[in-house]
């Protein structure tokens, strides 16, 4: 599984997104799974990577939290959580996204 956190320079929510992602990986038993953080520096790079705001978490090149029709942009991004708007997805949503993308899903499909 390839995971990237995309941010703009100076993103105030970078650390929160990285911390929640690490917590979700650990909670899912993926303690050996790492991720990279990449700074998106211009609109062309945002368009190439499907970056719809900072921070964006990509799992295997896909943004599991993308809003349909959202245009690539070099702006801050807010996520809806049970506690209201936040600068990163909540832990439970990240865990679900990892489960949907990860090897467990494949194993579940072959054993049912």
MIKEFI-927682 format. One record per atom (N, C-alpha, C, CB): residue number from 1; atom name; x, y, z. Coordinates in nm, 3 decimals. Glycine has a CB too. Layout:
<nodes>
+-----+------+---------+---------+---------+
!  nr ! atom !       x !       y !       z !
+-----+------+---------+---------+---------+
! NUM !   CA !       X !       Y !       Z !
...
+-----+------+---------+---------+---------+
</nodes>
This chain:
<nodes>
+-----+------+---------+---------+---------+
!  nr ! atom !       x !       y !       z !
+-----+------+---------+---------+---------+
!   1 !    N !   0.085 !  -0.117 !   0.000 !
!   1 !   CA !   0.000 !   0.000 !   0.000 !
!   1 !    C !   0.090 !   0.124 !   0.000 !
!   1 !   CB !  -0.097 !   0.000 !   0.122 !
!   2 !    N !   0.063 !   0.215 !  -0.091 !
!   2 !   CA !   0.140 !   0.340 !  -0.099 !
!   2 !    C !   0.053 !   0.454 !  -0.047 !
!   2 !   CB !   0.187 !   0.368 !  -0.246 !
!   3 !    N !   0.106 !   0.527 !   0.050 !
!   3 !   CA !   0.030 !   0.635 !   0.113 !
!   3 !    C !   0.112 !   0.763 !   0.108 !
!   3 !   CB !  -0.008 !   0.599 !   0.259 !
!   4 !    N !   0.045 !   0.870 !   0.068 !
!   4 !   CA !   0.108 !   1.002 !   0.064 !
!   4 !    C !   0.018 !   1.103 !   0.132 !
!   4 !   CB !   0.138 !   1.045 !  -0.082 !
!   5 !    N !   0.079 !   1.197 !   0.201 !
!   5 !   CA !   0.008 !   1.313 !   0.252 !
!   5 !    C !   0.058 !   1.431 !   0.169 !
!   5 !   CB !   0.034 !   1.336 !   0.409 !
!   6 !    N !  -0.033 !   1.494 !   0.098 !
!   6 !   CA !   0.001 !   1.610 !   0.016 !
!   6 !    C !  -0.038 !   1.736 !   0.090 !
!   6 !   CB !  -0.069 !   1.604 !  -0.123 !
!   7 !    N !   0.052 !   1.834 !   0.092 !
!   7 !   CA !   0.027 !   1.959 !   0.164 !
!   7 !    C !   0.082 !   2.077 !   0.084 !
!   7 !   CB !   0.090 !   1.955 !   0.304 !
!   8 !    N !   0.035 !   2.195 !   0.117 !
!   8 !   CA !   0.100 !   2.316 !   0.068 !
!   8 !    C !   0.203 !   2.357 !   0.174 !
!   8 !   CB !  -0.005 !   2.432 !   0.041 !
!   9 !    N !   0.300 !   2.435 !   0.134 !
!   9 !   CA !   0.403 !   2.482 !   0.227 !
!   9 !    C !   0.337 !   2.556 !   0.343 !
!   9 !   CB !   0.506 !   2.573 !   0.156 !
!  10 !    N !   0.378 !   2.524 !   0.463 !
!  10 !   CA !   0.326 !   2.592 !   0.582 !
!  10 !    C !   0.186 !   2.550 !   0.623 !
!  10 !   CB !   0.327 !   2.738 !   0.559 !
!  11 !    N !   0.138 !   2.438 !   0.573 !
!  11 !   CA !   0.002 !   2.393 !   0.605 !
!  11 !    C !  -0.015 !   2.380 !   0.756 !
!  11 !   CB !  -0.028 !   2.259 !   0.535 !
!  12 !    N !  -0.113 !   2.448 !   0.815 !
!  12 !   CA !  -0.132 !   2.441 !   0.960 !
!  12 !    C !  -0.189 !   2.308 !   1.008 !
!  12 !   CB !  -0.222 !   2.553 !   1.004 !
!  13 !    N !  -0.237 !   2.223 !   0.915 !
!  13 !   CA !  -0.298 !   2.096 !   0.953 !
!  13 !    C !  -0.213 !   1.975 !   0.916 !
!  13 !   CB !  -0.433 !   2.083 !   0.889 !
!  14 !    N !  -0.093 !   2.001 !   0.868 !
!  14 !   CA !  -0.004 !   1.891 !   0.827 !
!  14 !    C !   0.021 !   1.795 !   0.943 !
!  14 !   CB !   0.130 !   1.947 !   0.775 !
!  15 !    N !   0.062 !   1.847 !   1.056 !
!  15 !   CA !   0.095 !   1.762 !   1.170 !
!  15 !    C !  -0.026 !   1.682 !   1.217 !
!  15 !   CB !   0.149 !   1.847 !   1.285 !
!  16 !    N !  -0.143 !   1.744 !   1.222 !
!  16 !   CA !  -0.265 !   1.674 !   1.263 !
!  16 !    C !  -0.295 !   1.558 !   1.168 !
!  16 !   CB !  -0.384 !   1.772 !   1.267 !
!  17 !    N !  -0.286 !   1.582 !   1.038 !
!  17 !   CA !  -0.313 !   1.477 !   0.939 !
!  17 !    C !  -0.212 !   1.363 !   0.953 !
!  17 !   CB !  -0.309 !   1.534 !   0.796 !
!  18 !    N !  -0.085 !   1.397 !   0.969 !
!  18 !   CA !   0.018 !   1.294 !   0.984 !
!  18 !    C !  -0.002 !   1.213 !   1.112 !
!  18 !   CB !   0.157 !   1.359 !   0.984 !
!  19 !    N !  -0.035 !   1.280 !   1.222 !
!  19 !   CA !  -0.058 !   1.210 !   1.349 !
!  19 !    C !  -0.177 !   1.116 !   1.340 !
!  19 !   CB !  -0.079 !   1.310 !   1.462 !
!  20 !    N !  -0.287 !   1.164 !   1.284 !
!  20 !   CA !  -0.405 !   1.079 !   1.272 !
!  20 !    C !  -0.380 !   0.962 !   1.178 !
!  20 !   CB !  -0.525 !   1.160 !   1.224 !
!  21 !    N !  -0.309 !   0.985 !   1.070 !
!  21 !   CA !  -0.278 !   0.877 !   0.978 !
!  21 !    C !  -0.192 !   0.772 !   1.048 !
!  21 !   CB !  -0.206 !   0.931 !   0.854 !
!  22 !    N !  -0.091 !   0.815 !   1.121 !
!  22 !   CA !  -0.005 !   0.719 !   1.193 !
!  22 !    C !  -0.087 !   0.640 !   1.295 !
!  22 !   CB !   0.112 !   0.793 !   1.263 !
!  23 !    N !  -0.175 !   0.708 !   1.368 !
!  23 !   CA !  -0.260 !   0.640 !   1.466 !
!  23 !    C !  -0.350 !   0.538 !   1.398 !
!  23 !   CB !  -0.345 !   0.742 !   1.544 !
!  24 !    N !  -0.407 !   0.574 !   1.285 !
!  24 !   CA !  -0.496 !   0.483 !   1.212 !
!  24 !    C !  -0.419 !   0.363 !   1.160 !
!  24 !   CB !  -0.564 !   0.557 !   1.096 !
!  25 !    N !  -0.300 !   0.385 !   1.107 !
!  25 !   CA !  -0.218 !   0.274 !   1.060 !
!  25 !    C !  -0.185 !   0.179 !   1.175 !
!  25 !   CB !  -0.089 !   0.326 !   0.996 !
!  26 !    N !  -0.144 !   0.234 !   1.288 !
!  26 !   CA !  -0.110 !   0.152 !   1.403 !
!  26 !    C !  -0.232 !   0.075 !   1.453 !
!  26 !   CB !  -0.051 !   0.239 !   1.515 !
!  27 !    N !  -0.346 !   0.142 !   1.463 !
!  27 !   CA !  -0.469 !   0.078 !   1.511 !
!  27 !    C !  -0.515 !  -0.033 !   1.417 !
!  27 !   CB !  -0.579 !   0.182 !   1.528 !
!  28 !    N !  -0.485 !  -0.019 !   1.289 !
!  28 !   CA !  -0.523 !  -0.120 !   1.191 !
!  28 !    C !  -0.422 !  -0.234 !   1.182 !
!  28 !   CB !  -0.540 !  -0.056 !   1.053 !
!  29 !    N !  -0.321 !  -0.230 !   1.269 !
!  29 !   CA !  -0.219 !  -0.334 !   1.266 !
!  29 !    C !  -0.117 !  -0.317 !   1.155 !
!  29 !   CB !  -0.284 !  -0.467 !   1.252 !
!  30 !    N !  -0.110 !  -0.197 !   1.100 !
!  30 !   CA !  -0.018 !  -0.168 !   0.990 !
!  30 !    C !   0.100 !  -0.085 !   1.041 !
!  30 !   CB !  -0.091 !  -0.093 !   0.875 !
!  31 !    N !   0.158 !  -0.129 !   1.153 !
!  31 !   CA !   0.263 !  -0.052 !   1.217 !
!  31 !    C !   0.389 !  -0.039 !   1.131 !
!  31 !   CB !   0.299 !  -0.115 !   1.348 !
!  32 !    N !   0.411 !  -0.134 !   1.040 !
!  32 !   CA !   0.528 !  -0.128 !   0.952 !
!  32 !    C !   0.503 !  -0.048 !   0.824 !
!  32 !   CB !   0.573 !  -0.267 !   0.915 !
!  33 !    N !   0.379 !  -0.004 !   0.805 !
!  33 !   CA !   0.345 !   0.073 !   0.685 !
!  33 !    C !   0.380 !   0.219 !   0.707 !
!  33 !   CB !   0.194 !   0.057 !   0.649 !
!  34 !    N !   0.461 !   0.273 !   0.620 !
!  34 !   CA !   0.498 !   0.413 !   0.629 !
!  34 !    C !   0.422 !   0.496 !   0.528 !
!  34 !   CB !   0.648 !   0.430 !   0.609 !
!  35 !    N !   0.447 !   0.624 !   0.530 !
!  35 !   CA !   0.388 !   0.715 !   0.433 !
!  35 !    C !   0.486 !   0.828 !   0.409 !
!  35 !   CB !   0.251 !   0.770 !   0.481 !
!  36 !    N !   0.468 !   0.895 !   0.297 !
!  36 !   CA !   0.551 !   1.011 !   0.266 !
!  36 !    C !   0.464 !   1.136 !   0.268 !
!  36 !   CB !   0.622 !   0.995 !   0.129 !
!  37 !    N !   0.529 !   1.246 !   0.293 !
!  37 !   CA !   0.461 !   1.375 !   0.286 !
!  37 !    C !   0.528 !   1.454 !   0.176 !
!  37 !   CB !   0.467 !   1.452 !   0.424 !
!  38 !    N !   0.446 !   1.509 !   0.088 !
!  38 !   CA !   0.498 !   1.583 !  -0.026 !
!  38 !    C !   0.434 !   1.721 !  -0.031 !
!  38 !   CB !   0.473 !   1.506 !  -0.159 !
!  39 !    N !   0.516 !   1.823 !  -0.051 !
!  39 !   CA !   0.466 !   1.960 !  -0.065 !
!  39 !    C !   0.429 !   1.983 !  -0.212 !
!  39 !   CB !   0.571 !   2.065 !  -0.017 !
!  40 !    N !   0.307 !   2.027 !  -0.234 !
!  40 !   CA !   0.258 !   2.061 !  -0.368 !
!  40 !    C !   0.282 !   2.211 !  -0.385 !
!  40 !   CB !   0.104 !   2.023 !  -0.389 !
!  41 !    N !   0.365 !   2.246 !  -0.483 !
!  41 !   CA !   0.411 !   2.384 !  -0.492 !
!  41 !    C !   0.342 !   2.473 !  -0.594 !
!  41 !   CB !   0.551 !   2.384 !  -0.522 !
!  42 !    N !   0.269 !   2.415 !  -0.689 !
!  42 !   CA !   0.204 !   2.500 !  -0.788 !
!  42 !    C !   0.078 !   2.432 !  -0.842 !
!  42 !   CB !   0.300 !   2.533 !  -0.903 !
!  43 !    N !   0.000 !   2.509 !  -0.916 !
!  43 !   CA !  -0.128 !   2.459 !  -0.967 !
!  43 !    C !  -0.110 !   2.340 !  -1.061 !
!  43 !   CB !  -0.202 !   2.571 !  -1.039 !
!  44 !    N !  -0.005 !   2.342 !  -1.141 !
!  44 !   CA !   0.018 !   2.230 !  -1.233 !
!  44 !    C !   0.041 !   2.100 !  -1.154 !
!  44 !   CB !   0.139 !   2.258 !  -1.324 !
!  45 !    N !   0.118 !   2.108 !  -1.047 !
!  45 !   CA !   0.140 !   1.989 !  -0.963 !
!  45 !    C !   0.011 !   1.946 !  -0.894 !
!  45 !   CB !   0.250 !   2.017 !  -0.857 !
!  46 !    N !  -0.071 !   2.041 !  -0.853 !
!  46 !   CA !  -0.200 !   2.009 !  -0.792 !
!  46 !    C !  -0.288 !   1.933 !  -0.891 !
!  46 !   CB !  -0.272 !   2.138 !  -0.745 !
!  47 !    N !  -0.288 !   1.976 !  -1.014 !
!  47 !   CA !  -0.370 !   1.911 !  -1.116 !
!  47 !    C !  -0.317 !   1.771 !  -1.148 !
!  47 !   CB !  -0.373 !   1.996 !  -1.243 !
!  48 !    N !  -0.186 !   1.755 !  -1.154 !
!  48 !   CA !  -0.127 !   1.624 !  -1.184 !
!  48 !    C !  -0.158 !   1.522 !  -1.075 !
!  48 !   CB !   0.024 !   1.637 !  -1.200 !
!  49 !    N !  -0.163 !   1.567 !  -0.950 !
!  49 !   CA !  -0.179 !   1.473 !  -0.839 !
!  49 !    C !  -0.322 !   1.464 !  -0.787 !
!  49 !   CB !  -0.088 !   1.512 !  -0.727 !
!  50 !    N !  -0.414 !   1.541 !  -0.843 !
!  50 !   CA !  -0.552 !   1.538 !  -0.794 !
!  50 !    C !  -0.565 !   1.601 !  -0.656 !
!  50 !   CB !  -0.602 !   1.396 !  -0.790 !
!  51 !    N !  -0.483 !   1.698 !  -0.629 !
!  51 !   CA !  -0.476 !   1.767 !  -0.500 !
!  51 !    C !  -0.590 !   1.867 !  -0.488 !
!  51 !   CB !  -0.338 !   1.838 !  -0.482 !
!  52 !    N !  -0.682 !   1.841 !  -0.397 !
!  52 !   CA !  -0.798 !   1.930 !  -0.382 !
!  52 !    C !  -0.795 !   2.007 !  -0.251 !
!  52 !   CB !  -0.927 !   1.852 !  -0.391 !
!  53 !    N !  -0.678 !   2.029 !  -0.200 !
!  53 !   CA !  -0.662 !   2.109 !  -0.079 !
!  53 !    C !  -0.569 !   2.042 !   0.020 !
!  53 !   CB !  -0.797 !   2.134 !  -0.014 !
!  54 !    N !  -0.517 !   2.123 !   0.110 !
!  54 !   CA !  -0.416 !   2.079 !   0.204 !
!  54 !    C !  -0.475 !   2.062 !   0.343 !
!  54 !   CB !  -0.299 !   2.177 !   0.209 !
!  55 !    N !  -0.456 !   1.945 !   0.402 !
!  55 !   CA !  -0.386 !   1.827 !   0.355 !
!  55 !    C !  -0.478 !   1.732 !   0.277 !
!  55 !   CB !  -0.324 !   1.754 !   0.472 !
!  56 !    N !  -0.419 !   1.658 !   0.186 !
!  56 !   CA !  -0.488 !   1.552 !   0.113 !
!  56 !    C !  -0.413 !   1.422 !   0.141 !
!  56 !   CB !  -0.494 !   1.583 !  -0.043 !
!  57 !    N !  -0.487 !   1.318 !   0.174 !
!  57 !   CA !  -0.427 !   1.186 !   0.196 !
!  57 !    C !  -0.461 !   1.100 !   0.075 !
!  57 !   CB !  -0.479 !   1.120 !   0.329 !
!  58 !    N !  -0.356 !   1.047 !   0.011 !
!  58 !   CA !  -0.375 !   0.957 !  -0.102 !
!  58 !    C !  -0.337 !   0.816 !  -0.060 !
!  58 !   CB !  -0.291 !   1.002 !  -0.225 !
!  59 !    N !  -0.425 !   0.721 !  -0.087 !
!  59 !   CA !  -0.397 !   0.580 !  -0.060 !
!  59 !    C !  -0.396 !   0.510 !  -0.195 !
!  59 !   CB !  -0.503 !   0.516 !   0.038 !
!  60 !    N !  -0.280 !   0.459 !  -0.231 !
!  60 !   CA !  -0.260 !   0.398 !  -0.363 !
!  60 !    C !  -0.304 !   0.493 !  -0.474 !
!  60 !   CB !  -0.339 !   0.266 !  -0.373 !
!  61 !    N !  -0.268 !   0.621 !  -0.458 !
!  61 !   CA !  -0.296 !   0.722 !  -0.560 !
!  61 !    C !  -0.437 !   0.776 !  -0.562 !
!  61 !   CB !  -0.265 !   0.667 !  -0.691 !
!  62 !    N !  -0.522 !   0.730 !  -0.471 !
!  62 !   CA !  -0.662 !   0.771 !  -0.469 !
!  62 !    C !  -0.692 !   0.849 !  -0.342 !
!  62 !   CB !  -0.755 !   0.648 !  -0.480 !
!  63 !    N !  -0.773 !   0.954 !  -0.355 !
!  63 !   CA !  -0.816 !   1.034 !  -0.241 !
!  63 !    C !  -0.950 !   0.980 !  -0.191 !
!  63 !   CB !  -0.827 !   1.186 !  -0.279 !
!  64 !    N !  -0.951 !   0.902 !  -0.082 !
!  64 !   CA !  -1.076 !   0.842 !  -0.036 !
!  64 !    C !  -1.173 !   0.943 !   0.025 !
!  64 !   CB !  -1.046 !   0.736 !   0.065 !
!  65 !    N !  -1.130 !   1.065 !   0.044 !
!  65 !   CA !  -1.214 !   1.168 !   0.105 !
!  65 !    C !  -1.256 !   1.275 !   0.006 !
!  65 !   CB !  -1.142 !   1.231 !   0.221 !
!  66 !    N !  -1.228 !   1.252 !  -0.122 !
!  66 !   CA !  -1.256 !   1.352 !  -0.226 !
!  66 !    C !  -1.405 !   1.378 !  -0.239 !
!  66 !   CB !  -1.199 !   1.307 !  -0.361 !
!  67 !    N !  -1.439 !   1.502 !  -0.256 !
!  67 !   CA !  -1.576 !   1.540 !  -0.289 !
!  67 !    C !  -1.591 !   1.532 !  -0.440 !
!  67 !   CB !  -1.611 !   1.684 !  -0.235 !
!  68 !    N !  -1.696 !   1.470 !  -0.487 !
!  68 !   CA !  -1.716 !   1.463 !  -0.632 !
!  68 !    C !  -1.716 !   1.602 !  -0.695 !
!  68 !   CB !  -1.849 !   1.390 !  -0.665 !
!  69 !    N !  -1.641 !   1.617 !  -0.802 !
!  69 !   CA !  -1.638 !   1.743 !  -0.875 !
!  69 !    C !  -1.545 !   1.848 !  -0.817 !
!  69 !   CB !  -1.772 !   1.797 !  -0.881 !
!  70 !    N !  -1.476 !   1.817 !  -0.706 !
!  70 !   CA !  -1.384 !   1.915 !  -0.647 !
!  70 !    C !  -1.268 !   1.940 !  -0.743 !
!  70 !   CB !  -1.332 !   1.867 !  -0.508 !
!  71 !    N !  -1.238 !   2.065 !  -0.767 !
!  71 !   CA !  -1.130 !   2.101 !  -0.859 !
!  71 !    C !  -0.996 !   2.106 !  -0.785 !
!  71 !   CB !  -1.159 !   2.237 !  -0.924 !
!  72 !    N !  -0.888 !   2.068 !  -0.853 !
!  72 !   CA !  -0.755 !   2.080 !  -0.793 !
!  72 !    C !  -0.727 !   2.226 !  -0.755 !
!  72 !   CB !  -0.647 !   2.028 !  -0.889 !
!  73 !    N !  -0.672 !   2.246 !  -0.637 !
!  73 !   CA !  -0.646 !   2.381 !  -0.589 !
!  73 !    C !  -0.536 !   2.384 !  -0.485 !
!  73 !   CB !  -0.774 !   2.441 !  -0.532 !
!  74 !    N !  -0.469 !   2.496 !  -0.473 !
!  74 !   CA !  -0.366 !   2.518 !  -0.371 !
!  74 !    C !  -0.427 !   2.593 !  -0.254 !
!  74 !   CB !  -0.244 !   2.595 !  -0.430 !
!  75 !    N !  -0.520 !   2.532 !  -0.186 !
!  75 !   CA !  -0.591 !   2.597 !  -0.076 !
!  75 !    C !  -0.594 !   2.503 !   0.044 !
!  75 !   CB !  -0.734 !   2.638 !  -0.117 !
!  76 !    N !  -0.636 !   2.557 !   0.156 !
!  76 !   CA !  -0.660 !   2.473 !   0.273 !
!  76 !    C !  -0.784 !   2.388 !   0.249 !
!  76 !   CB !  -0.675 !   2.558 !   0.402 !
!  77 !    N !  -0.789 !   2.276 !   0.317 !
!  77 !   CA !  -0.901 !   2.184 !   0.302 !
!  77 !    C !  -0.958 !   2.155 !   0.440 !
!  77 !   CB !  -0.857 !   2.052 !   0.231 !
!  78 !    N !  -1.090 !   2.150 !   0.447 !
!  78 !   CA !  -1.157 !   2.114 !   0.570 !
!  78 !    C !  -1.234 !   1.985 !   0.550 !
!  78 !   CB !  -1.252 !   2.227 !   0.617 !
!  79 !    N !  -1.244 !   1.907 !   0.655 !
!  79 !   CA !  -1.313 !   1.778 !   0.653 !
!  79 !    C !  -1.430 !   1.781 !   0.751 !
!  79 !   CB !  -1.216 !   1.662 !   0.687 !
!  80 !    N !  -1.540 !   1.722 !   0.712 !
!  80 !   CA !  -1.654 !   1.707 !   0.802 !
!  80 !    C !  -1.625 !   1.591 !   0.897 !
!  80 !   CB !  -1.787 !   1.683 !   0.723 !
!  81 !    N !  -1.640 !   1.617 !   1.026 !
!  81 !   CA !  -1.623 !   1.513 !   1.127 !
!  81 !    C !  -1.746 !   1.517 !   1.218 !
!  81 !   CB !  -1.491 !   1.533 !   1.208 !
!  82 !    N !  -1.756 !   1.422 !   1.307 !
!  82 !   CA !  -1.867 !   1.421 !   1.402 !
!  82 !    C !  -1.866 !   1.543 !   1.493 !
!  82 !   CB !  -1.863 !   1.293 !   1.486 !
!  83 !    N !  -1.747 !   1.601 !   1.512 !
!  83 !   CA !  -1.733 !   1.720 !   1.596 !
!  83 !    C !  -1.740 !   1.849 !   1.518 !
!  83 !   CB !  -1.603 !   1.714 !   1.671 !
!  84 !    N !  -1.772 !   1.842 !   1.389 !
!  84 !   CA !  -1.778 !   1.961 !   1.304 !
!  84 !    C !  -1.662 !   1.961 !   1.205 !
!  84 !   CB !  -1.775 !   2.089 !   1.389 !
!  85 !    N !  -1.634 !   2.076 !   1.149 !
!  85 !   CA !  -1.525 !   2.087 !   1.051 !
!  85 !    C !  -1.389 !   2.077 !   1.120 !
!  85 !   CB !  -1.535 !   2.219 !   0.973 !
!  86 !    N !  -1.297 !   2.007 !   1.053 !
!  86 !   CA !  -1.163 !   1.989 !   1.108 !
!  86 !    C !  -1.060 !   1.995 !   0.995 !
!  86 !   CB !  -1.151 !   1.855 !   1.185 !
!  87 !    N !  -0.935 !   2.014 !   1.032 !
!  87 !   CA !  -0.828 !   2.025 !   0.935 !
!  87 !    C !  -0.776 !   1.893 !   0.881 !
!  87 !   CB !  -0.716 !   2.098 !   0.994 !
!  88 !    N !  -0.832 !   1.781 !   0.931 !
!  88 !   CA !  -0.793 !   1.648 !   0.883 !
!  88 !    C !  -0.910 !   1.554 !   0.907 !
!  88 !   CB !  -0.663 !   1.595 !   0.955 !
!  89 !    N !  -0.918 !   1.446 !   0.831 !
!  89 !   CA !  -1.025 !   1.349 !   0.856 !
!  89 !    C !  -1.011 !   1.290 !   0.997 !
!  89 !   CB !  -1.023 !   1.236 !   0.750 !
!  90 !    N !  -1.124 !   1.247 !   1.055 !
!  90 !   CA !  -1.114 !   1.187 !   1.187 !
!  90 !    C !  -1.054 !   1.046 !   1.177 !
!  90 !   CB !  -1.253 !   1.181 !   1.254 !
!  91 !    N !  -1.008 !   0.998 !   1.288 !
!  91 !   CA !  -0.938 !   0.870 !   1.295 !
!  91 !    C !  -1.020 !   0.755 !   1.237 !
!  91 !   CB !  -0.900 !   0.840 !   1.438 !
!  92 !    N !  -1.147 !   0.750 !   1.269 !
!  92 !   CA !  -1.232 !   0.641 !   1.222 !
!  92 !    C !  -1.244 !   0.641 !   1.070 !
!  92 !   CB !  -1.371 !   0.652 !   1.285 !
!  93 !    N !  -1.259 !   0.758 !   1.009 !
!  93 !   CA !  -1.269 !   0.764 !   0.862 !
!  93 !    C !  -1.138 !   0.722 !   0.795 !
!  93 !   CB !  -1.306 !   0.907 !   0.817 !
!  94 !    N !  -1.027 !   0.758 !   0.855 !
!  94 !   CA !  -0.899 !   0.715 !   0.798 !
!  94 !    C !  -0.886 !   0.563 !   0.809 !
!  94 !   CB !  -0.780 !   0.785 !   0.869 !
!  95 !    N !  -0.924 !   0.508 !   0.923 !
!  95 !   CA !  -0.916 !   0.361 !   0.939 !
!  95 !    C !  -1.004 !   0.290 !   0.838 !
!  95 !   CB !  -0.957 !   0.321 !   1.081 !
!  96 !    N !  -1.124 !   0.341 !   0.816 !
!  96 !   CA !  -1.213 !   0.279 !   0.717 !
!  96 !    C !  -1.153 !   0.286 !   0.577 !
!  96 !   CB !  -1.350 !   0.346 !   0.718 !
!  97 !    N !  -1.091 !   0.399 !   0.545 !
!  97 !   CA !  -1.028 !   0.414 !   0.413 !
!  97 !    C !  -0.913 !   0.314 !   0.398 !
!  97 !   CB !  -0.978 !   0.559 !   0.393 !
!  98 !    N !  -0.835 !   0.295 !   0.503 !
!  98 !   CA !  -0.726 !   0.198 !   0.498 !
!  98 !    C !  -0.781 !   0.056 !   0.483 !
!  98 !   CB !  -0.639 !   0.208 !   0.625 !
!  99 !    N !  -0.886 !   0.025 !   0.556 !
!  99 !   CA !  -0.947 !  -0.108 !   0.545 !
!  99 !    C !  -0.999 !  -0.132 !   0.404 !
!  99 !   CB !  -1.062 !  -0.123 !   0.646 !
! 100 !    N !  -1.062 !  -0.031 !   0.346 !
! 100 !   CA !  -1.116 !  -0.046 !   0.211 !
! 100 !    C !  -1.006 !  -0.068 !   0.108 !
! 100 !   CB !  -1.197 !   0.077 !   0.173 !
! 101 !    N !  -0.890 !  -0.009 !   0.130 !
! 101 !   CA !  -0.781 !  -0.017 !   0.032 !
! 101 !    C !  -0.683 !  -0.129 !   0.059 !
! 101 !   CB !  -0.707 !   0.113 !   0.029 !
! 102 !    N !  -0.683 !  -0.182 !   0.180 !
! 102 !   CA !  -0.576 !  -0.271 !   0.220 !
! 102 !    C !  -0.596 !  -0.417 !   0.190 !
! 102 !   CB !  -0.555 !  -0.258 !   0.361 !
! 103 !    N !  -0.497 !  -0.495 !   0.228 !
! 103 !   CA !  -0.497 !  -0.638 !   0.199 !
! 103 !    C !  -0.608 !  -0.713 !   0.271 !
! 103 !   CB !  -0.364 !  -0.697 !   0.237 !
! 104 !    N !  -0.657 !  -0.660 !   0.382 !
! 104 !   CA !  -0.766 !  -0.728 !   0.453 !
! 104 !    C !  -0.889 !  -0.740 !   0.364 !
! 104 !   CB !  -0.801 !  -0.654 !   0.581 !
! 105 !    N !  -0.916 !  -0.635 !   0.289 !
! 105 !   CA !  -1.032 !  -0.636 !   0.202 !
! 105 !    C !  -1.021 !  -0.750 !   0.100 !
! 105 !   CB !  -1.047 !  -0.500 !   0.131 !
! 106 !    N !  -0.903 !  -0.767 !   0.042 !
! 106 !   CA !  -0.882 !  -0.874 !  -0.054 !
! 106 !    C !  -0.901 !  -1.010 !   0.011 !
! 106 !   CB !  -0.742 !  -0.864 !  -0.115 !
! 107 !    N !  -0.847 !  -1.028 !   0.130 !
! 107 !   CA !  -0.860 !  -1.155 !   0.200 !
! 107 !    C !  -1.007 !  -1.183 !   0.234 !
! 107 !   CB !  -0.775 !  -1.155 !   0.328 !
! 108 !    N !  -1.080 !  -1.079 !   0.276 !
! 108 !   CA !  -1.220 !  -1.097 !   0.311 !
! 108 !    C !  -1.300 !  -1.144 !   0.189 !
! 108 !   CB !  -1.280 !  -0.967 !   0.367 !
! 109 !    N !  -1.269 !  -1.088 !   0.074 !
! 109 !   CA !  -1.342 !  -1.125 !  -0.047 !
! 109 !    C !  -1.313 !  -1.269 !  -0.089 !
! 109 !   CB !  -1.306 !  -1.030 !  -0.160 !
! 110 !    N !  -1.192 !  -1.316 !  -0.067 !
! 110 !   CA !  -1.160 !  -1.451 !  -0.112 !
! 110 !    C !  -1.209 !  -1.557 !  -0.014 !
! 110 !   CB !  -1.011 !  -1.465 !  -0.131 !
! 111 !    N !  -1.235 !  -1.521 !   0.110 !
! 111 !   CA !  -1.278 !  -1.620 !   0.208 !
! 111 !    C !  -1.429 !  -1.628 !   0.222 !
! 111 !   CB !  -1.218 !  -1.589 !   0.341 !
! 112 !    N !  -1.506 !  -1.538 !   0.164 !
! 112 !   CA !  -1.651 !  -1.543 !   0.178 !
! 112 !    C !  -1.717 !  -1.621 !   0.068 !
! 112 !   CB !  -1.707 !  -1.405 !   0.183 !
+-----+------+---------+---------+---------+
</nodes>
